[in-house]
């Protein structure tokens, strides 16, 4: 479909324009007064041509482009073993859950008349599995052992044509 500036603008067009104007305000291309004026005009616009006129003097921004791998907002620190040889919050939570369940089992066993010590069947295997994982994490410094990842994150892929304008829209 060919571009026609006289086509009626939709709410989605107005919302996208508002997002673009916010990005330009954040980048310092617009003053707060210009931003407010253009935003009011964007929500009052009736045609796509009126909306395009609001963005004509601003560079095009693709809001749907994936962020570049070099632009991480929270740079990852080098992975170091957790304090106390791998005993971080997750391990404390796991051991806390084990202790709580085993304590409940022993209380029920005690109230039921003590007989056969069945709570050991809950405490033993679960505790052994936790202890094995805990010692393994301590020995290897908490590293995951996954291959092919440089910093523990999956590799980001670019979409084809990520730097081009969206199809069906005129370049700005």
trRosetta pair geometry for C-beta under 8 A, 3 or more apart (Angstrom, degrees):
i j d omega theta_ij theta_ji phi_ij phi_ji
1 168 6.5 34 61 -133 93 106
3 168 7.4 145 -77 180 86 53
3 169 7.5 90 -100 -142 122 24
3 170 5.2 73 -134 -50 170 102
4 7 4.9 99 85 -31 98 99
4 48 7.6 92 90 52 57 127
5 47 6.3 67 155 145 65 121
5 48 5.8 -133 -143 85 46 86
5 49 2.7 69 175 -79 104 111
5 52 6.4 -89 -123 32 104 136
6 47 5.5 -49 -145 -145 32 141
6 48 7.8 -17 38 41 10 87
6 49 6.2 6 -63 -10 41 130
7 47 6.4 121 69 -154 37 83
7 48 5.0 13 68 4 91 121
8 46 6.4 -54 -134 166 76 71
8 47 6.1 -70 -105 -103 33 59
8 48 7.6 60 101 -24 12 82
9 13 4.4 -122 -164 81 89 141
9 14 6.1 96 145 -50 123 86
9 45 5.3 30 24 115 158 104
9 46 6.3 160 24 154 100 18
9 47 5.8 122 -24 179 93 8
9 48 5.2 149 -82 -69 83 55
9 50 7.1 -88 -27 55 137 102
9 51 5.5 120 -106 -27 142 129
10 13 4.8 109 52 1 70 98
10 14 7.3 -134 99 0 44 85
11 14 5.6 -54 -151 38 37 111
11 15 6.2 37 151 -20 69 106
12 15 5.7 -52 -143 38 32 111
12 16 6.2 34 156 -20 65 105
13 16 5.9 -55 -147 36 28 110
13 17 6.4 29 153 -19 63 107
13 45 8.0 -98 114 92 114 126
13 48 6.3 -94 -157 -105 156 83
13 51 5.8 -109 154 -52 111 174
14 17 5.6 -55 -149 37 31 113
14 18 6.4 35 152 -21 65 104
14 42 5.6 136 -149 151 78 88
14 43 5.6 88 -171 -105 130 51
14 45 6.6 175 -98 52 98 105
14 51 7.0 -125 -91 -101 56 128
15 18 5.5 -51 -149 34 33 114
15 19 6.5 35 151 -19 64 102
16 19 5.6 -52 -151 35 34 112
16 20 6.4 34 150 -18 65 104
16 63 7.0 -152 -151 19 87 148
17 20 5.6 -52 -147 37 34 112
17 21 6.3 35 153 -19 66 105
17 42 4.5 -167 113 -151 130 131
17 45 7.7 24 48 26 169 146
17 51 5.1 -115 -78 -159 149 110
17 54 6.4 63 -169 78 127 137
17 55 6.8 -125 -137 -44 93 122
18 21 5.7 -53 -146 37 31 112
18 22 6.5 35 152 -21 63 103
18 39 6.0 66 -122 -135 86 92
18 42 5.8 169 -66 108 73 148
18 43 7.3 41 -70 -60 119 92
19 22 5.7 -52 -150 33 32 113
19 23 6.6 34 151 -19 64 103
19 63 5.8 38 125 -105 131 154
20 23 5.7 -53 -152 34 34 113
20 24 6.5 30 152 -15 66 105
20 55 6.3 1 122 -107 143 130
20 58 7.6 131 154 107 109 144
20 61 5.7 160 -135 55 89 116
20 63 6.8 -103 -76 -50 76 119
21 24 5.7 -54 -147 39 35 110
21 25 6.3 39 152 -22 66 104
21 30 6.8 -5 -166 9 78 166
21 35 5.9 135 164 -144 106 80
21 38 5.5 -176 -126 105 137 121
21 39 5.7 -178 108 -76 158 83
21 42 6.6 -128 -24 -29 145 154
21 54 7.4 -39 -77 147 118 121
21 55 7.8 -113 -70 -87 80 92
22 25 5.5 -52 -148 35 32 114
22 26 6.3 33 153 -18 65 105
22 35 7.7 81 -93 -155 43 124
23 26 5.7 -54 -148 37 31 111
23 27 6.3 25 154 -15 65 108
23 61 5.4 -156 108 119 150 172
23 63 7.3 -147 -40 -93 149 95
24 27 5.6 -55 -142 41 33 109
24 29 4.3 -69 -172 62 89 120
24 30 4.9 67 122 -8 103 112
24 35 7.6 178 88 -100 94 97
24 58 5.3 -36 -109 -148 147 141
24 61 7.4 -150 -59 -14 83 140
25 28 7.8 50 176 -64 29 21
25 29 7.4 -83 -69 54 24 73
25 30 4.8 -53 -87 67 65 110
25 32 7.1 73 -148 -95 118 53
25 35 4.4 40 -89 -97 125 142
29 58 6.0 100 140 -127 146 101
29 59 7.8 -135 -107 21 159 90
30 34 4.5 -135 -163 90 90 117
30 35 4.6 114 129 -63 130 85
30 38 7.0 -80 -140 19 146 139
30 58 7.8 -20 -52 -94 104 129
31 34 4.7 93 50 8 78 102
31 35 6.9 -139 91 -8 39 88
32 35 5.5 -53 -145 36 32 117
32 36 6.3 33 157 -20 66 104
33 36 5.9 -54 -149 35 30 109
33 37 6.4 28 154 -17 64 108
34 37 5.8 -58 -148 39 31 111
34 38 6.1 23 158 -13 68 110
35 38 6.1 -61 -144 41 25 104
35 39 6.0 26 157 -22 64 111
36 39 5.7 -54 -142 36 27 112
36 40 6.4 28 158 -18 62 105
37 40 6.0 -57 -154 35 28 109
37 41 6.5 21 152 -13 63 109
38 41 5.6 -57 -147 41 34 110
38 42 6.1 41 151 -28 68 103
38 54 5.0 124 -158 -161 101 111
39 42 5.5 -49 -145 30 32 115
39 43 6.7 22 159 -10 63 104
40 43 6.3 -61 -151 40 29 102
40 44 6.3 16 154 -9 65 115
41 44 5.7 -65 -143 47 32 106
41 45 6.4 57 151 -53 66 91
41 50 7.4 -138 162 164 96 105
41 54 5.9 169 98 -92 118 123
42 45 5.6 -31 -152 -5 32 119
42 51 6.2 67 -135 -122 78 83
42 54 5.6 -62 -77 10 89 179
45 50 3.9 179 -142 102 103 123
45 51 4.9 123 140 -61 167 77
45 54 7.4 -93 -64 -21 140 130
46 50 6.4 70 42 13 59 148
47 50 5.0 106 61 0 77 98
47 51 7.4 -142 102 0 48 85
48 51 5.5 -54 -154 38 41 113
48 52 6.2 42 149 -21 70 104
49 52 5.6 -51 -143 36 33 112
49 53 6.5 41 153 -26 63 102
50 53 5.7 -50 -154 28 32 116
50 54 7.2 36 148 -23 60 99
51 54 5.8 -51 -162 24 38 114
51 55 7.1 10 151 1 67 108
52 55 6.1 -72 -153 48 38 98
52 56 6.4 67 148 -65 70 86
52 170 6.8 31 -130 57 140 123
52 172 7.1 -150 -151 -101 84 107
53 56 5.5 -18 -145 -21 36 121
55 58 5.1 -76 -161 48 64 111
55 60 7.9 71 158 -97 121 61
55 172 5.3 -27 127 -154 111 148
56 172 6.8 -127 -114 -154 34 92
58 172 7.0 0 79 145 73 123
59 172 7.4 120 -180 107 24 93
60 165 6.0 -54 178 -93 154 103
60 171 6.3 -77 -49 -165 152 67
60 172 4.2 134 -78 59 93 94
62 65 4.2 77 98 -25 115 109
62 162 7.3 168 98 176 157 61
62 163 7.5 -161 5 -138 146 28
62 164 7.9 75 -75 80 145 32
62 165 7.0 -159 -82 -117 104 41
62 166 7.0 146 -127 -43 97 85
64 166 7.3 74 30 -81 132 113
65 159 7.7 -139 -133 41 60 113
65 162 5.0 101 -134 -178 97 95
65 163 7.3 59 -116 -84 141 42
66 156 6.6 178 148 180 136 118
66 157 7.9 59 58 84 169 49
66 158 6.5 -156 53 -120 124 55
66 159 6.5 131 -5 -5 114 98
66 162 6.7 -59 27 -136 86 138
67 71 5.2 -121 179 79 101 115
67 72 7.8 114 132 -85 131 44
68 71 4.5 79 63 4 90 109
69 72 7.2 -4 179 -45 45 95
69 156 5.1 -180 -77 42 101 130
72 75 5.5 114 94 -88 118 55
72 76 7.2 -39 146 -13 160 80
76 79 7.9 -11 159 -53 112 77
76 151 5.4 126 71 173 150 124
76 152 7.2 -174 -168 48 158 113
76 153 7.5 -157 -42 -25 152 119
77 80 7.6 -43 127 0 108 99
79 142 7.7 -142 171 96 108 104
79 143 7.0 105 126 -101 138 80
79 151 8.0 161 -26 -159 107 60
79 152 6.5 109 -59 -37 136 136
80 141 7.7 -85 -179 -179 41 114
81 85 7.0 -7 151 -129 132 31
81 86 6.2 -57 -172 -64 103 70
81 141 3.7 -99 -78 -155 114 80
81 142 5.0 141 -133 16 68 109
82 85 7.8 -15 80 87 78 15
82 86 5.5 91 53 -119 105 27
82 87 6.7 -156 110 51 119 35
82 88 3.8 -84 -158 -55 157 109
82 142 5.4 96 -1 -52 93 158
83 87 7.2 -61 97 63 63 80
83 88 7.2 106 42 -88 70 74
84 87 4.1 -51 102 46 116 113
85 138 4.0 30 159 -141 101 102
86 91 6.7 89 138 -38 75 155
86 134 6.8 151 111 -167 120 58
86 137 3.8 148 -169 123 142 97
86 138 4.0 -127 25 -78 130 57
86 141 7.1 -158 -69 -144 100 20
86 142 5.0 173 -114 -62 89 95
87 91 5.2 -107 -142 80 51 141
87 92 6.9 76 173 -54 83 85
87 134 7.5 36 -92 -158 78 103
87 138 7.5 18 -39 -85 78 104
88 91 5.7 100 53 15 55 99
88 92 7.3 -106 117 -3 33 95
88 142 7.5 58 -10 -110 124 146
89 92 5.5 -57 -146 38 35 111
89 93 6.2 36 155 -21 68 105
90 93 5.7 -54 -150 35 31 112
90 94 6.4 31 152 -19 65 105
91 94 5.5 -51 -145 36 36 112
91 95 6.2 29 158 -13 68 106
91 134 5.9 103 -145 -114 126 96
91 137 7.2 -155 -76 73 132 156
92 95 6.0 -57 -144 43 30 106
92 96 6.0 35 153 -24 64 109
93 96 5.5 -54 -144 36 29 115
93 97 6.4 31 156 -20 64 102
94 97 5.9 -52 -151 33 30 109
94 98 6.5 30 151 -17 63 105
94 130 5.9 173 141 -132 117 116
95 98 5.5 -51 -147 37 36 114
95 99 6.2 37 154 -20 68 105
95 130 6.5 135 -87 170 70 143
95 134 7.8 50 -63 -83 113 141
96 99 5.8 -53 -145 37 30 110
96 100 6.3 31 156 -20 64 107
97 100 5.8 -55 -147 35 30 111
97 101 6.4 24 159 -14 65 108
98 101 6.2 -61 -149 39 27 105
98 102 6.1 21 158 -14 65 113
98 123 7.6 99 177 -133 95 66
98 126 5.8 178 -127 132 105 116
98 127 6.1 122 -178 -87 138 72
98 130 5.7 -58 -59 -31 155 164
99 102 5.9 -59 -143 41 27 108
99 103 6.1 31 157 -23 64 109
100 103 5.8 -56 -147 35 27 112
100 104 6.5 26 155 -18 63 105
101 104 5.8 -54 -150 35 32 111
101 105 6.4 33 152 -20 65 105
101 122 6.6 -128 135 158 107 129
101 126 7.7 -33 83 105 136 167
102 105 5.6 -52 -148 35 33 114
102 106 6.4 29 155 -16 66 105
102 119 6.4 106 -156 173 68 113
102 122 6.3 177 -102 107 70 108
102 123 4.3 72 -122 -94 121 102
102 126 7.9 -159 -63 73 105 129
102 127 7.5 37 -69 -57 145 115
103 106 5.9 -57 -148 39 30 107
103 107 6.4 32 153 -20 65 105
104 107 5.7 -54 -148 35 32 111
104 108 6.4 31 154 -16 66 105
105 108 5.9 -56 -150 38 30 109
105 109 6.2 33 151 -21 65 108
105 118 7.7 -121 179 102 112 82
105 119 3.7 139 131 -123 116 108
105 122 5.1 -170 -82 51 168 150
105 123 7.1 -152 66 -42 144 95
106 109 5.3 -49 -142 38 35 116
106 110 6.2 37 155 -22 65 104
106 119 5.0 -140 -71 75 64 178
107 110 5.7 -54 -148 36 30 111
107 111 6.4 26 155 -16 65 107
108 111 5.9 -56 -144 39 30 108
108 112 6.0 28 157 -21 65 113
108 119 7.8 141 61 -73 93 116
109 112 5.9 -59 -143 38 26 110
109 114 6.6 66 151 -112 82 43
109 115 8.0 -124 -166 54 85 76
109 117 6.9 55 -171 -135 150 52
109 118 6.4 -174 -103 51 118 85
109 119 5.1 -93 -31 -25 144 116
110 114 6.2 22 -124 -77 45 82
112 115 7.3 -62 114 22 100 108
117 120 5.1 45 129 -9 102 114
118 121 5.6 -38 -171 18 62 115
118 122 7.7 53 140 -10 72 96
119 122 5.4 -51 -161 36 55 110
119 123 5.8 43 147 -14 81 110
120 123 5.6 -58 -132 48 36 105
120 124 5.2 40 168 -29 73 113
121 124 6.4 -34 -116 31 21 112
121 125 7.3 6 -176 3 50 107
122 125 7.8 -81 -161 42 17 89
122 126 6.3 -9 167 7 56 127
123 126 6.5 -82 -147 51 19 101
123 127 5.4 15 168 -19 65 125
124 127 6.0 -65 -139 39 15 107
124 128 6.2 14 163 -19 60 110
125 128 5.7 -54 -143 35 29 112
125 129 6.4 28 158 -18 64 105
126 129 5.9 -54 -150 36 30 109
126 130 6.4 29 153 -15 64 108
127 130 5.7 -55 -146 40 32 111
127 131 6.1 32 156 -20 67 108
128 131 5.8 -54 -143 38 29 110
128 132 6.3 32 156 -21 63 105
129 132 5.8 -53 -148 34 29 112
129 133 6.6 24 157 -11 63 107
130 133 6.0 -61 -151 41 30 107
130 134 6.0 32 154 -23 67 112
131 134 5.5 -56 -142 38 30 116
131 135 6.2 25 161 -14 66 106
132 135 6.2 -58 -145 39 26 103
132 136 6.2 26 156 -18 63 110
133 136 5.6 -56 -143 39 30 112
133 137 6.2 31 158 -19 65 106
134 137 5.9 -54 -149 35 26 109
134 138 6.5 26 152 -18 61 107
135 138 5.5 -53 -147 37 35 113
135 139 6.2 34 155 -21 67 106
136 139 5.8 -55 -144 36 30 109
136 140 6.3 -2 166 8 66 111
137 140 6.6 -71 -138 53 24 88
137 141 7.9 -93 173 80 55 11
137 142 5.1 37 -171 -91 91 62
138 141 7.9 29 -177 -70 24 30
140 143 5.4 -101 146 40 101 91
140 145 7.3 -13 166 -56 152 105
144 152 6.9 113 14 -124 134 95
146 149 5.4 21 107 20 111 123
146 152 7.7 103 55 -125 122 58
148 155 8.0 -72 151 -28 95 116
149 152 5.7 90 137 -91 129 16
149 153 6.6 164 -162 53 115 31
149 154 6.9 -60 -109 -92 115 36
149 155 7.5 -141 -112 -42 71 78
153 156 7.9 -2 132 -38 116 88
158 162 5.1 -97 -177 -10 99 147
159 162 4.8 119 65 -74 81 98
161 164 4.6 -43 -175 26 90 122
165 169 5.6 -125 158 82 114 102
165 170 7.7 -38 144 124 161 20
165 171 5.1 -150 -24 -98 153 70
165 172 7.5 134 -109 8 134 77
166 169 4.8 48 72 18 92 126
